[in-house]
Amino acid sequence: QMSSTPLTFGVEIEHVLVFHSSLLRPHLPPSTSIIRDLSPDTRLALRDTSQQYNATRPYYNGWAFTSPSTYYYSKENRQRCLQTHGCRGYADEVLKLEQQIFLDQAAAVDVDADAGQEDETGSVVKPRSFERWHLVRDNSLTGLDAGELRSVLERHGVIRNEHEQDENLRDKDWDSSALELVSRVLPLSDRGFRELEDALAVLNNNAAADEQSKKYIAVTNRFCGLHVHIGLPPPDASYPFPAYGDTAAVIPPAPAPPTFALRTLQHLALLLAVFEPQINALHPPHRAPGGVDLLSNRESFLQEPEEYVGEDEDDSGYASGDGDGGALCDPEKFHASFAETSPSPSEEEEEEKEEEMKEEAKLRKRARDAIFAPGMTVEALSDLMSPTRSRVVNFTYLKRNDGRART
């Protein structure tokens, strides 16, 4: 059921594009040779993920090339690798490859692969305008290694064995590279979801006649995530969202949308802190705290603050509230929610469960007291829930507009 408040949304779809070499060739300089087999030392040198991911993504997974790219992406690093190792990794060739796929199959989903701009330091700045879909690289992602690549191709029925005579069916003619597809600002309506479905149909290569005629496949690995942004609508109700499929429409930049109220964000933060275990159960284990790169939004509430006197309080103390935020929990309902399902738990099990419930109640009260603390601001709430970006729910962008929370 849709909210009575009109909203917008956007998605960031991290994925690995697996593709046949025939799709890549048009985006390489004519004289370029493809190096398919790289030594571990060369794969280590060509690694293009951020340093923080070195432990989990130690190698570059992909082909290498013997001439400079005609596209921009870390030109300095690629040139250095060419001089040192005689080859470079991917620049923006795969971005252009996927952009062409969208042009061929779904022109109504207007995808820009030129959004990355070079700033004064030579770094790529991700797009900040979202009137169009964008394809960007993400330095937390990596392509598939040889075993993963072959497994994907076999699972999808694209290849059968290494002795295939048909070049389309040999795994050595296929490679992969990780990308992020970022949607435009979409209306939270059937129209917005239909546009998203059309984009996903392109990634899934639904237009292919059969599996063995496919020249590309979009998949995910354990490093990929799906990010959903929820926003308020522009203040001007007459703002012209382009009609779906109207690629010729010239749409001016959207006016600044209104902002979320602090109290709304506080209640959202409390819900996420209280129900994080239940929310995590909806996700694969590697996308939960303790998995790849992700930390809990509860970390700020795991330890008692110095002024907290929780050990001497009873359950009713943990359930207290100040009216605005509502009671943290009713002790009887809270205990019932953790009722033991075993018909005859042992005394030791009952004591262990009781202790877990008390600790959970303490955490919930600490979360409520901190989130609804006097003088709370959007910036402080952002720091409380996400000291860094690597949280299950990322609050850091709440403060990117001088404390005016828009998404």
C-alpha positions as CSV (number, residue, x, y, z in Angstrom):
1,Q,0.0,0.0,0.0
2,M,1.4,3.4,-1.0
3,S,1.9,6.1,1.5
4,S,-0.5,9.0,1.5
5,T,2.5,11.3,1.2
6,P,3.8,11.4,-2.4
7,L,7.4,10.2,-2.5
8,T,10.1,9.7,-5.0
9,F,12.7,6.9,-5.0
10,G,15.9,5.9,-6.7
11,V,18.0,2.7,-6.8
12,E,21.7,1.9,-7.2
13,I,22.1,-1.6,-8.7
14,E,25.6,-2.9,-8.2
15,H,26.2,-5.8,-10.6
16,V,28.9,-7.7,-12.5
17,L,28.5,-7.7,-16.3
18,V,29.6,-10.9,-17.9
19,F,30.1,-10.4,-21.7
20,H,31.5,-11.9,-24.9
21,S,34.6,-10.4,-26.4
22,S,32.6,-9.4,-29.6
23,L,30.7,-6.8,-27.5
24,L,34.0,-5.3,-26.2
25,R,35.9,-5.0,-29.4
26,P,34.1,-1.9,-30.7
27,H,35.2,0.0,-27.6
28,L,38.9,-0.8,-27.9
29,P,41.5,1.0,-30.1
30,P,42.0,-1.1,-33.2
31,S,45.6,-1.9,-32.4
32,T,44.9,-3.1,-28.9
33,S,45.7,-6.7,-27.9
34,I,43.8,-8.5,-25.2
35,I,45.8,-10.3,-22.6
36,R,43.6,-13.0,-21.1
37,D,46.1,-14.8,-18.8
38,L,47.7,-12.6,-16.2
39,S,50.2,-13.6,-13.5
40,P,49.2,-13.1,-9.8
41,D,51.8,-10.3,-9.6
42,T,50.2,-8.5,-12.5
43,R,46.7,-8.9,-11.1
44,L,47.9,-7.5,-7.8
45,A,49.4,-4.5,-9.6
46,L,46.3,-3.8,-11.7
47,R,43.9,-3.9,-8.7
48,D,41.7,-0.9,-8.8
49,T,39.6,-1.2,-5.6
50,S,40.1,1.1,-2.7
51,Q,42.9,0.3,-0.2
52,Q,40.3,-0.5,2.5
53,Y,39.2,-3.5,0.5
54,N,42.6,-5.0,-0.1
55,A,42.1,-7.9,2.3
56,T,38.8,-9.1,0.7
57,R,39.6,-8.1,-2.9
58,P,43.3,-8.7,-3.4
59,Y,43.4,-9.1,-7.1
60,Y,42.2,-7.5,-10.3
61,N,39.8,-9.9,-12.0
62,G,39.6,-9.1,-15.7
63,W,41.5,-8.9,-19.0
64,A,44.4,-6.5,-19.6
65,F,45.1,-4.4,-22.7
66,T,48.3,-3.3,-24.4
67,S,47.4,0.3,-25.5
68,P,45.9,3.3,-23.7
69,S,42.2,3.6,-23.5
70,T,40.2,6.2,-25.5
71,Y,38.0,6.6,-22.4
72,Y,38.7,8.3,-19.1
73,Y,39.1,6.4,-15.9
74,S,42.1,6.7,-13.7
75,K,44.2,7.6,-16.7
76,E,47.3,8.2,-14.6
77,N,47.1,4.8,-12.9
78,R,46.4,3.0,-16.2
79,Q,49.4,4.8,-17.9
80,R,51.7,3.9,-15.0
81,C,50.6,0.2,-15.3
82,L,51.3,0.3,-19.0
83,Q,54.8,1.6,-18.5
84,T,55.6,-0.8,-15.7
85,H,53.8,-4.0,-16.7
86,G,53.1,-3.4,-20.4
87,C,49.4,-3.6,-19.9
88,R,46.5,-1.9,-18.2
89,G,43.1,-2.9,-16.8
90,Y,39.7,-1.7,-17.8
91,A,39.0,2.0,-18.1
92,D,35.4,2.9,-19.1
93,E,35.1,0.4,-22.0
94,V,32.5,-1.7,-20.1
95,L,30.5,1.4,-19.2
96,K,30.2,2.2,-22.9
97,L,29.5,-1.4,-23.7
98,E,26.5,-1.5,-21.3
99,Q,25.3,1.9,-22.4
100,Q,25.1,0.5,-25.9
101,I,23.1,-2.5,-24.7
102,F,20.5,-0.1,-23.2
103,L,20.5,2.0,-26.4
104,D,19.8,-1.2,-28.4
105,Q,17.2,-2.7,-26.2
106,A,15.5,0.0,-24.1
107,A,16.0,3.5,-25.5
108,A,13.3,4.7,-23.1
109,V,15.6,4.1,-20.2
110,D,18.0,6.9,-20.9
111,V,21.4,5.9,-19.6
112,D,24.4,8.2,-19.4
113,A,27.9,6.6,-19.2
114,D,29.7,10.0,-19.3
115,A,28.7,11.3,-15.9
116,G,32.1,10.9,-14.3
117,Q,33.9,14.2,-14.4
118,E,37.5,14.8,-13.6
119,D,38.1,17.3,-10.8
120,E,41.1,19.4,-10.1
121,T,42.9,16.5,-8.5
122,G,42.3,14.1,-11.4
123,S,39.7,12.1,-9.5
124,V,36.4,10.9,-10.9
125,V,33.4,12.7,-9.3
126,K,30.2,10.7,-9.3
127,P,27.1,12.4,-10.7
128,R,25.0,14.6,-8.5
129,S,22.2,15.3,-10.9
130,F,19.7,12.5,-11.3
131,E,17.4,13.5,-14.2
132,R,18.9,10.5,-16.2
133,W,20.0,7.0,-15.4
134,H,23.8,6.7,-14.9
135,L,26.4,4.0,-15.3
136,V,29.4,4.4,-13.0
137,R,32.3,2.4,-11.7
138,D,32.5,1.6,-8.0
139,N,35.9,1.0,-6.3
140,S,34.3,-1.4,-3.8
141,L,33.4,-3.9,-6.6
142,T,35.4,-6.4,-8.5
143,G,34.8,-8.8,-11.4
144,L,34.6,-12.6,-11.3
145,D,37.7,-14.8,-11.0
146,A,38.2,-17.6,-13.5
147,G,36.3,-20.2,-11.5
148,E,33.4,-17.9,-10.7
149,L,33.2,-16.8,-14.4
150,R,33.0,-20.4,-15.7
151,S,30.5,-21.4,-13.1
152,V,28.2,-18.5,-14.2
153,L,28.5,-19.4,-17.9
154,E,27.8,-23.1,-17.2
155,R,24.9,-22.3,-14.9
156,H,23.3,-20.1,-17.5
157,G,23.8,-22.7,-20.2
158,V,26.0,-20.4,-22.3
159,I,29.0,-22.8,-22.5
160,R,29.1,-26.6,-22.3
161,N,32.7,-27.6,-22.2
162,E,36.2,-26.3,-23.0
163,H,36.4,-28.1,-26.3
164,E,33.5,-26.2,-27.9
165,Q,34.1,-25.3,-31.5
166,D,31.6,-22.4,-31.4
167,E,33.6,-19.4,-30.2
168,N,30.5,-18.0,-28.4
169,L,30.5,-21.0,-26.1
170,R,34.1,-21.0,-24.9
171,D,34.8,-19.4,-21.6
172,K,38.1,-17.9,-22.7
173,D,36.1,-15.5,-24.9
174,W,34.2,-14.2,-22.0
175,D,35.1,-11.7,-19.3
176,S,33.5,-9.7,-16.6
177,S,33.6,-6.2,-15.0
178,A,31.7,-4.7,-12.1
179,L,29.4,-1.7,-12.5
180,E,26.7,0.3,-10.8
181,L,23.5,1.3,-12.5
182,V,22.0,4.4,-10.8
183,S,18.4,5.3,-11.6
184,R,17.1,8.8,-12.2
185,V,14.7,10.2,-9.6
186,L,11.5,8.0,-10.1
187,P,8.0,8.7,-9.0
188,L,6.8,6.2,-6.3
189,S,4.1,4.9,-8.6
190,D,3.3,2.3,-11.2
191,R,5.1,4.4,-13.8
192,G,8.3,4.4,-11.7
193,F,8.2,0.7,-11.1
194,R,7.5,0.0,-14.7
195,E,10.6,1.9,-15.7
196,L,12.7,0.0,-13.2
197,E,11.3,-3.3,-14.4
198,D,12.3,-2.4,-18.0
199,A,15.9,-1.6,-16.8
200,L,16.1,-4.9,-15.0
201,A,14.8,-6.7,-18.1
202,V,17.8,-5.3,-20.0
203,L,20.2,-6.5,-17.3
204,N,18.6,-9.9,-17.4
205,N,18.9,-10.0,-21.2
206,N,15.3,-11.0,-21.6
207,A,15.4,-10.2,-25.3
208,A,17.7,-13.1,-26.1
209,A,16.1,-15.9,-28.0
210,D,17.7,-18.5,-25.8
211,E,20.5,-18.9,-23.3
212,Q,23.2,-19.9,-25.9
213,S,22.4,-16.8,-28.0
214,K,23.2,-14.5,-25.2
215,K,26.3,-12.3,-25.5
216,Y,26.0,-10.8,-22.0
217,I,24.7,-11.7,-18.5
218,A,24.3,-9.5,-15.5
219,V,25.0,-11.2,-12.1
220,T,26.0,-10.4,-8.6
221,N,28.7,-11.6,-6.3
222,R,29.1,-11.2,-2.6
223,F,30.4,-7.7,-2.9
224,C,27.4,-6.3,-4.7
225,G,24.6,-4.4,-3.0
226,L,21.2,-2.9,-3.8
227,H,20.8,0.6,-2.4
228,V,17.3,2.2,-2.3
229,H,16.9,6.0,-1.7
230,I,13.6,7.4,-0.7
231,G,12.9,11.1,-1.2
232,L,10.3,13.7,-0.9
233,P,8.7,15.2,-4.1
234,P,9.8,18.6,-5.5
235,P,7.8,21.4,-3.8
236,D,6.3,22.5,-7.2
237,A,3.6,20.0,-8.0
238,S,3.7,21.0,-11.6
239,Y,7.3,19.8,-12.0
240,P,7.2,17.9,-15.3
241,F,8.3,14.3,-14.7
242,P,8.9,13.2,-18.3
243,A,6.4,10.8,-19.7
244,Y,7.8,7.3,-19.6
245,G,9.3,6.6,-23.0
246,D,9.6,10.2,-24.1
247,T,13.4,10.4,-24.6
248,A,13.1,13.7,-26.5
249,A,11.6,15.6,-23.6
250,V,13.8,18.4,-22.3
251,I,13.3,18.5,-18.6
252,P,14.9,21.2,-16.5
253,P,16.7,20.2,-13.2
254,A,14.2,19.5,-10.5
255,P,13.8,22.2,-7.9
256,A,15.1,21.5,-4.4
257,P,12.7,19.1,-2.7
258,P,11.4,19.7,0.8
259,T,13.2,18.1,3.8
260,F,12.3,15.4,6.2
261,A,11.5,16.5,9.7
262,L,14.0,15.6,12.4
263,R,11.3,13.8,14.4
264,T,10.5,11.6,11.4
265,L,14.1,10.6,11.0
266,Q,14.4,9.9,14.7
267,H,11.5,7.5,14.7
268,L,13.0,5.8,11.6
269,A,16.3,5.5,13.4
270,L,14.7,4.0,16.4
271,L,12.8,1.4,14.4
272,L,16.0,0.4,12.6
273,A,17.9,0.1,15.9
274,V,15.2,-1.9,17.6
275,F,14.3,-4.2,14.8
276,E,17.7,-4.6,13.1
277,P,17.8,-8.4,13.8
278,Q,14.5,-8.9,12.1
279,I,15.5,-6.7,9.2
280,N,18.8,-8.6,8.8
281,A,16.8,-11.8,8.5
282,L,15.5,-10.6,5.2
283,H,19.0,-10.3,3.7
284,P,21.6,-12.9,2.7
285,P,24.1,-13.4,5.6
286,H,26.9,-11.6,3.7
287,R,24.8,-8.4,3.6
288,A,24.2,-8.4,7.4
289,P,26.5,-7.1,10.1
290,G,29.6,-9.3,10.3
291,G,29.4,-10.0,6.6
292,V,31.4,-8.4,3.8
293,D,32.2,-4.7,4.8
294,L,28.9,-4.1,6.8
295,L,28.6,-3.0,10.4
296,S,25.6,-2.7,12.6
297,N,23.6,0.5,13.1
298,R,23.4,-0.6,16.8
299,E,27.1,-0.1,17.5
300,S,26.5,3.3,19.2
301,F,24.2,1.6,21.7
302,L,26.1,-1.6,22.6
303,Q,27.8,0.0,25.6
304,E,26.2,1.9,28.4
305,P,27.0,5.6,28.6
306,E,28.7,6.7,31.9
307,E,25.5,8.3,33.2
308,Y,23.4,5.3,32.6
309,V,22.4,3.4,35.8
310,G,20.8,0.4,34.0
311,E,22.2,-2.4,36.2
312,D,20.2,-1.2,39.2
313,E,17.0,-0.6,37.3
314,D,14.2,-3.1,36.8
315,D,12.3,-3.8,33.6
316,S,9.9,-0.9,34.2
317,G,12.8,1.5,34.1
318,Y,13.9,0.2,30.7
319,A,10.4,0.8,29.4
320,S,10.1,4.4,30.4
321,G,9.5,7.2,27.8
322,D,9.1,11.0,27.6
323,G,5.9,11.1,25.7
324,D,7.1,12.4,22.3
325,G,8.9,9.3,21.3
326,G,6.5,6.8,23.0
327,A,7.5,4.1,25.4
328,L,10.4,2.0,24.3
329,C,8.6,-1.2,25.0
330,D,6.1,-2.7,27.4
331,P,7.9,-5.3,29.5
332,E,5.2,-7.9,29.4
333,K,4.8,-7.6,25.6
334,F,8.6,-7.5,25.2
335,H,9.0,-10.8,27.1
336,A,6.1,-12.3,25.3
337,S,7.7,-11.5,22.0
338,F,10.7,-13.6,23.0
339,A,8.6,-16.4,24.5
340,E,10.4,-19.8,24.5
341,T,8.9,-22.1,21.8
342,S,10.3,-25.2,23.3
343,P,7.7,-27.2,25.3
344,S,10.0,-27.8,28.2
345,P,13.0,-25.5,28.4
346,S,15.6,-26.3,31.0
347,E,16.2,-23.9,33.9
348,E,19.6,-23.0,32.4
349,E,18.0,-22.2,29.0
350,E,15.3,-20.1,30.7
351,E,18.0,-18.1,32.6
352,E,20.0,-17.6,29.4
353,K,16.9,-16.4,27.5
354,E,16.0,-14.1,30.4
355,E,19.4,-12.5,30.4
356,E,19.2,-12.0,26.6
357,M,15.9,-10.2,27.0
358,K,17.3,-8.0,29.7
359,E,20.3,-7.0,27.6
360,E,18.0,-6.4,24.6
361,A,15.8,-4.2,26.7
362,K,18.8,-2.2,27.9
363,L,20.0,-1.7,24.3
364,R,16.6,-0.5,23.2
365,K,16.4,2.0,26.0
366,R,19.9,3.3,25.3
367,A,19.0,3.7,21.6
368,R,15.8,5.6,22.5
369,D,17.5,7.9,25.0
370,A,20.3,8.6,22.6
371,I,18.2,9.1,19.5
372,F,15.7,11.4,21.2
373,A,18.3,13.2,23.3
374,P,17.7,16.9,23.9
375,G,19.3,19.1,21.3
376,M,19.5,16.4,18.7
377,T,20.2,17.6,15.1
378,V,20.2,15.9,11.7
379,E,24.0,16.0,11.7
380,A,24.2,14.4,15.2
381,L,21.7,11.8,14.3
382,S,23.7,10.9,11.2
383,D,26.9,10.5,13.2
384,L,25.1,8.5,15.8
385,M,23.6,6.0,13.4
386,S,26.4,5.9,10.8
387,P,29.8,7.1,12.0
388,T,31.0,5.7,8.7
389,R,29.2,4.7,5.5
390,S,29.6,0.9,6.0
391,R,26.4,0.5,8.0
392,V,23.3,-1.7,7.2
393,V,21.4,1.6,6.7
394,N,23.7,4.5,5.7
395,F,22.7,7.8,7.4
396,T,25.8,9.7,6.4
397,Y,24.2,11.5,3.4
398,L,21.5,13.0,5.7
399,K,24.0,15.9,6.4
400,R,25.3,16.5,2.9
401,N,22.9,19.4,2.4
402,D,23.8,21.5,5.4
403,G,21.5,19.6,7.7
404,R,18.6,19.6,5.4
405,A,17.7,15.9,5.0
406,R,16.2,15.3,1.5
407,T,16.7,11.6,0.9
